[in-house]
Amino acid sequence: MRILIATDTYYPSVNGASYFAQRLAAMLAGRGHEVSVIAPSQSIRNDIFVHDGVTVYGVRSIGIPIYPNFRISPLFLAQSSITAFVRKINPDIIHIQNHFMIGKGVLMAAEKLNIPIMGTNHFMPENLVHYLHFPKFAEEQLKRYGWRKFLEVYSRLSVVTSPTKTAAELIEKLGLNKEVVAVSCGIDLGRFNVRNDGSYLKDKYGIPPSRSVMLYVGRLDKEKRIEAIVRALAEVAKSVDAHLVLAGVGKLRASLELLAEKLGIQNRITFTGFVPDADLPNLYRVADVFVIAGIAELQSIVTMEAMASGLPVVAVNAMALPELVHDGENGYLFPDGDSQAIAERVVKILKDPKLRSGMSRKSLEIIRAHDINKTAEQYESLYRKAIAEHNS
């Protein structure tokens, strides 16, 4: 099949939706399909480049001050280029990842050129509105506006998917006029279940070799609630010689460093900054437990990576995380923002090697259902169905 993936965020952007689109495109190309991507360029000009064996058609874009690493392609600048790219690619099926500029523009082109189109939802307004620093009532209005715009685009698609049952139910309740199919983002199990113990990374990032390691991987931004994890470390350290590794970049790093100093635990935290892909699988092997506190996770790729690495997970009891973390089996859930509860659960795992080993095995068992090859097979089936229904 000739498959076009269209997304408002792609390489080199760092976020879950971008990573999903990159992995799906590369996986489908590896399975013999002719895959192309339309995404914002990195300048005001169109550009075309190849990433992981996939041709990416970059549509002219502009930066936005509130999020300097994110670029947008306003349709008054980009629509003619989007339509020209879609016509050139001439796909059998289009798969959009967002309802923003690129997603809407590609939908308009697909309708004009009579090409079947489906979409996956990664949108959670909670992950975006806090960057605007609006009053609470204005944030709520903006969330409702965002969902209205989502429905305007996704109600016109032939098939809609979302990464989890929780995420699917969320948008069905909003009034979408079709069933939402839950398809996991998927994980490359072989890449993360590696044998290397990752010990070289302790030297590279200055992680004390003798301490138990709590790990968080992801953006250091407001919606990830990392302050709760830092406060939990102060409690954990009272009974366990523990160290926290925060792997990622974001606007909150400076304030998190100040919080650690205030709590007197600055020598128990390592900020790695951006972790190269070559190091990431081994970084999970350094850890004893993975911790995640963000309340707006439609699935959480990093949690799946941690599980594929055999880690117990301590996760907030919110959104779709309970679909991955089965309380008392492969980890524990905790109430939103409850640092004391995080600490209690982490200490319980770190003090009991037998419990930790059992939870490790359970993580590996649960994550098998999320093999990215199964995800690719599900999307291939949905593509064929959408093409057949369109042609009929």
Buried (B, 14 or more C-beta within 10 A) or exposed (E): BBBBBBBBBBBEBBBBBBBBBBBBBBBBBBEEBBBBBBBBBBEEEBEEEEBBEBBBBBBBBBBEEEBEEBBBBEBEBBBBBBBBBBEEBEBBBBBBBBBBBBBBBBBBBBEEEEBBBBBBBBBBBBBBBEBEEEEEEEBEEBBEEBBEBBBEBBEBBBBBBBBBEBBBBBBBEEEBEEEBBBBBBBBBBEBBBBEEEBEEBBEBBEBBEEBBBBBBBBBBBBBBBBBBBBBBBBBBBEEBEBBBBBBBBBEBBEBBBEBBEEBEBEEBBBBBEEBEEEBBBBBBBBBBBBBBBBBBBBBBBBBBBBBBBBBBBBBBBBBBBBBBBBEEBBBBBBEEBBBEBBBBBBBBBBEEEEBBEBBBEBBBEBBEEBBBBBBBEBBBEBBEBBBEEBEE
